[in-house]
Amino acid sequence: MCDTLFFQEERERMVVEQIEQRGIRNERLLAVMRRVPRHCFVPPHLAGQAYEDGPLPIGNGQTISQPYIVALMSSLLGLEGDETVLEIGTGSGYQAAVLGELARTVHTIERHAELADCASRILSGLGYHNIEVHTGDGSSGWPEAAPYQAIMVTAAAPRPPEVLLKQLAKDGRLVIPVGDRYGQDLQLWSYDGGFLSPENIIPVAFVPLRGEHGWKDEEWQDRPFPFK
């Protein structure tokens, strides 16, 4: 069992220097970032680096995102606590834990069974019982629990998959990195006058979204760490 009391000073410094000083002021979100033990979601030999300002590898060519990116993407969803959220790309489970503290229910999908199983064990061990981890093609979403008030995609897509937009509730929000292997824009899709429209937030570099509605292997060869 991971000791959640470790690295409290490092976690506080992460929030102040990496998140607050970059302009995120949502006190509820900041409290969650102070509370969730990021070191529990990284490989044990990297626990001492868990609160540094950058991503870390977690295996299977995947990463745990930079803390600021986790906070930024979470803030863009505008969660108030009663939402059902869909996350595409569970990875380590850290982002799901943050969302689980901010929303009522989280469904998160991971295509790598090994990562999904590991994330599920960590989340359960930490007491997150409102998060359901699914193994499958995240690019197709999880229609069984739709519609979602918020959808977060933590892998880069050539465009927002139409199937995900159809699983978004009216007045819902979707956050997704859109672009190719040379770089992407983090986009917020929200309703304006009854129509979904995008807003570019910042340039980012994520691992590719794989699956029926994402990048095919021959279209985007996996890149070495660091990304996401």
C-alpha positions as CSV (number, residue, x, y, z in Angstrom):
1,M,0.0,0.0,0.0
2,C,1.3,3.4,-1.0
3,D,1.8,5.8,1.9
4,T,-0.2,8.9,1.1
5,L,1.5,11.0,3.8
6,F,4.8,11.0,1.9
7,F,6.0,14.0,-0.1
8,Q,3.5,16.5,1.4
9,E,6.0,19.4,1.1
10,E,6.8,18.4,-2.5
11,R,3.0,18.3,-3.3
12,E,2.5,21.7,-1.8
13,R,5.4,23.2,-3.8
14,M,4.0,21.6,-6.9
15,V,0.7,23.3,-6.5
16,V,2.2,26.7,-5.7
17,E,5.0,26.9,-8.2
18,Q,3.6,24.8,-11.1
19,I,-0.1,25.5,-11.0
20,E,-1.0,28.6,-9.0
21,Q,1.8,30.6,-10.5
22,R,0.6,29.7,-14.0
23,G,-2.7,31.2,-13.3
24,I,-5.0,28.5,-12.1
25,R,-7.0,29.9,-9.2
26,N,-9.9,27.4,-8.7
27,E,-9.6,26.7,-5.0
28,R,-11.6,23.4,-5.2
29,L,-9.2,22.1,-7.9
30,L,-6.1,23.3,-6.1
31,A,-7.3,21.5,-2.9
32,V,-7.7,18.3,-4.9
33,M,-4.2,18.7,-6.4
34,R,-2.8,19.1,-2.9
35,R,-4.6,16.0,-1.8
36,V,-4.1,13.4,-4.5
37,P,-0.9,11.4,-3.9
38,R,0.7,11.6,-7.4
39,H,3.7,9.5,-6.2
40,C,1.3,6.5,-5.8
41,F,0.6,6.5,-9.5
42,V,4.2,6.3,-10.9
43,P,6.6,3.4,-10.9
44,P,8.2,3.0,-7.4
45,H,11.7,3.9,-8.7
46,L,10.3,7.3,-10.0
47,A,8.3,8.2,-6.8
48,G,11.0,10.8,-5.9
49,Q,10.3,12.6,-9.2
50,A,6.5,12.5,-9.1
51,Y,6.1,16.2,-8.2
52,E,8.6,17.6,-10.7
53,D,7.4,19.9,-13.5
54,G,7.1,17.3,-16.3
55,P,5.7,14.0,-17.5
56,L,7.1,10.6,-16.5
57,P,7.1,7.2,-18.2
58,I,4.7,4.6,-16.8
59,G,5.3,1.7,-19.3
60,N,3.8,0.5,-22.6
61,G,5.0,3.7,-24.3
62,Q,2.7,5.8,-22.1
63,T,3.2,8.6,-19.6
64,I,1.7,10.4,-16.6
65,S,1.0,13.9,-17.6
66,Q,2.8,17.0,-16.3
67,P,1.0,18.2,-13.2
68,Y,0.1,21.6,-14.7
69,I,-1.5,19.9,-17.7
70,V,-3.6,17.7,-15.4
71,A,-4.7,20.8,-13.6
72,L,-5.4,22.8,-16.7
73,M,-7.4,20.1,-18.5
74,S,-9.4,19.5,-15.3
75,S,-10.1,23.2,-14.8
76,L,-11.4,23.5,-18.4
77,L,-14.1,21.0,-17.7
78,G,-15.7,23.3,-15.1
79,L,-16.8,20.5,-12.8
80,E,-19.0,21.3,-9.9
81,G,-19.4,17.9,-8.3
82,D,-22.5,16.2,-9.7
83,E,-21.3,15.2,-13.1
84,T,-20.7,11.9,-14.9
85,V,-17.3,12.2,-16.6
86,L,-15.7,10.1,-19.3
87,E,-11.9,10.0,-19.6
88,I,-10.1,8.5,-22.6
89,G,-6.7,7.2,-21.7
90,T,-6.5,6.0,-18.1
91,G,-2.7,5.6,-18.1
92,S,-1.5,5.6,-14.5
93,G,-4.9,6.5,-13.1
94,Y,-3.8,9.9,-11.6
95,Q,-5.9,12.1,-13.9
96,A,-8.9,9.8,-13.1
97,A,-8.3,10.3,-9.4
98,V,-8.3,14.0,-9.8
99,L,-11.6,13.8,-11.8
100,G,-13.0,11.4,-9.2
101,E,-12.5,14.1,-6.5
102,L,-14.2,16.7,-8.7
103,A,-17.2,14.8,-10.1
104,R,-19.8,12.3,-9.0
105,T,-18.8,9.4,-11.3
106,V,-15.9,8.8,-13.7
107,H,-15.7,6.2,-16.4
108,T,-12.1,5.9,-17.7
109,I,-10.9,3.7,-20.6
110,E,-7.5,2.3,-21.2
111,R,-6.5,0.2,-24.2
112,H,-3.5,-1.5,-22.4
113,A,-4.9,-4.1,-20.1
114,E,-1.8,-4.1,-17.9
115,L,-2.1,-0.4,-17.3
116,A,-5.9,-0.6,-16.8
117,D,-5.4,-3.3,-14.2
118,C,-2.7,-1.4,-12.4
119,A,-4.6,1.8,-12.3
120,S,-7.7,0.0,-11.0
121,R,-5.8,-1.5,-8.2
122,I,-4.2,1.8,-7.2
123,L,-7.5,3.7,-7.3
124,S,-9.3,1.0,-5.3
125,G,-6.6,0.9,-2.8
126,L,-6.8,4.6,-2.3
127,G,-10.5,4.5,-1.8
128,Y,-11.8,5.8,-5.1
129,H,-15.1,3.9,-5.4
130,N,-16.7,6.3,-7.9
131,I,-14.3,5.5,-10.7
132,E,-14.9,2.7,-13.1
133,V,-11.9,1.5,-15.2
134,H,-12.6,-0.1,-18.5
135,T,-10.3,-1.9,-20.9
136,G,-11.0,-1.2,-24.6
137,D,-10.9,1.2,-27.5
138,G,-11.2,4.6,-25.9
139,S,-11.6,6.3,-29.3
140,S,-15.1,4.8,-29.4
141,G,-16.0,6.1,-25.9
142,W,-18.2,4.3,-23.5
143,P,-21.8,4.7,-24.7
144,E,-23.2,2.5,-21.9
145,A,-23.0,5.4,-19.4
146,A,-23.6,8.3,-21.9
147,P,-24.5,11.1,-22.0
148,Y,-21.5,12.7,-20.1
149,Q,-21.4,16.2,-18.8
150,A,-17.7,16.2,-19.4
151,I,-15.3,14.2,-21.6
152,M,-11.5,14.4,-21.3
153,V,-9.2,12.8,-23.9
154,T,-5.6,12.4,-22.8
155,A,-4.1,11.4,-26.1
156,A,-3.8,13.3,-29.4
157,A,-6.4,12.8,-32.1
158,P,-6.5,14.0,-35.7
159,R,-9.9,15.5,-34.9
160,P,-12.4,15.0,-32.1
161,P,-14.1,11.7,-32.9
162,E,-17.7,12.2,-33.8
163,V,-18.7,9.2,-31.7
164,L,-17.4,11.1,-28.6
165,L,-19.2,14.3,-29.5
166,K,-22.4,12.3,-29.7
167,Q,-21.8,11.0,-26.2
168,L,-21.5,14.5,-24.8
169,A,-24.5,15.9,-23.0
170,K,-26.1,19.2,-24.1
171,D,-24.1,22.0,-22.6
172,G,-21.3,19.5,-21.8
173,R,-17.6,20.1,-22.4
174,L,-14.9,18.1,-24.1
175,V,-11.2,18.7,-23.8
176,I,-8.9,17.0,-26.3
177,P,-5.4,17.6,-27.9
178,V,-5.9,17.8,-31.7
179,G,-3.0,17.6,-34.2
180,D,-0.3,15.2,-35.5
181,R,3.0,13.8,-34.3
182,Y,4.7,17.2,-34.7
183,G,2.5,18.9,-32.2
184,Q,-1.1,19.6,-31.2
185,D,-3.4,22.3,-29.8
186,L,-5.3,21.5,-26.6
187,Q,-8.9,22.3,-27.5
188,L,-12.0,22.9,-25.5
189,W,-15.2,22.0,-27.2
190,S,-18.4,23.5,-25.7
191,Y,-21.8,24.6,-26.8
192,D,-22.4,28.1,-28.2
193,G,-25.9,29.0,-29.3
194,G,-26.8,25.3,-29.4
195,F,-23.8,24.3,-31.5
196,L,-20.5,22.7,-30.5
197,S,-17.5,24.9,-31.3
198,P,-13.7,24.6,-30.4
199,E,-11.4,27.0,-28.6
200,N,-7.6,26.5,-28.8
201,I,-6.1,26.8,-25.4
202,I,-2.3,26.1,-25.6
203,P,0.1,24.1,-27.8
204,V,0.8,20.6,-26.3
205,A,2.6,17.3,-27.2
206,F,0.7,14.1,-26.3
207,V,1.0,10.4,-27.2
208,P,-1.3,9.4,-30.0
209,L,-4.9,8.3,-29.6
210,R,-5.1,4.8,-31.0
211,G,-8.2,3.0,-32.1
212,E,-11.0,2.9,-34.7
213,H,-11.4,6.7,-34.5
214,G,-7.8,7.7,-33.8
215,W,-4.4,7.3,-35.4
216,K,-3.5,4.0,-37.0
217,D,-0.1,2.5,-36.3
218,E,1.2,3.2,-39.9
219,E,0.0,6.8,-39.7
220,W,2.0,7.7,-36.5
221,Q,4.9,5.7,-35.3
222,D,5.1,5.7,-31.5
223,R,7.6,8.3,-30.3
224,P,9.9,7.9,-27.3
225,F,9.3,9.6,-24.0
226,P,8.9,12.5,-23.1
227,F,5.4,13.4,-24.2
228,K,2.0,14.0,-22.6
